């Protein structure tokens, strides 16, 4: 749609962001938990990957090891993540968003952008009315709440959706940008992390208002092109369009500094687990599969070691990825080394729907197996350790017979 002549709305972009998405998904199928704190756990249940607002208020953070979280909130419900289910809820949400505008960017499993230009005529409503319609439709049809921000650029829309969470709507037309920026902080700007914030402080830029009033040359010198893009976007000039047609990427990576230099294996594994969770989620959301993953550990002196795993067939199965990562860490980790960063990279990416049909049998089995593992896990959590286990996982000789099946079989004890 062509942008309008309305001076307040030269362009209209909505950002829709589900509120504590993974936890909200669990509440959809476990309504008995609504109103009580819920935390979602990563593979091997090592750390928290999502939580409800009350768990957050108690101090539980994403990435926190479960034993720390349990100290803060022993009475919370801790559930294993079920990315297949979250993927289904996500698809449902995006199918609703697409009704409001065909020009949509799926940004992550629970966030998307819509180009709303021209939709006021179509819906005979202002953007606020449309935003509330979107919010109510998702809540009614999917059972989760979302927050919606509408503004004239991508960055402002994203900051607007964050402004009034959960279940809120924030509209920022051109004439309101200044007022909106006065109520936000540098750390609220998407793309300004801790490091960039420190660099900006050195240039005497302490708030978003300082940022937009600064000379663009200074921003360029400090943050480069990423900085000038932000500068224009925050001033209301759209320079970052929507990615409406996602290309198949060559690789998908999740890497980060650990924020400390450590030789602690648990810390490293916990960071890698979080990266793996995010990577798997991104693959599932974008319906992509990988045939090769590489992990790397960067040492204190900035040299790094890496290991790769090639899969027999393309996968985005979280357990498969996680299992490979655990194996590779064991291979790479040296207790007397100091590590500063780690990451995971998926390569040989293909689209799930373009993958050869004979591979689908394997992939279906993969998905089923993941579902089964989670069910077993849940039962064990409820009724005690090893009430139910996989037949392939017999480890105790006192069971007194050989394992005849190498496919998963539930045994109750
Ligand atoms: Mg969200």
Boltz pocket constraint, residues with backbone or C-beta under 6 A from the ligand:
constraints:
  - pocket:
      binder: B
      contacts: [[A, 17], [A, 18], [A, 19], [A, 20], [A, 21], [A, 110], [A, 111]]
      max_distance: 6.0
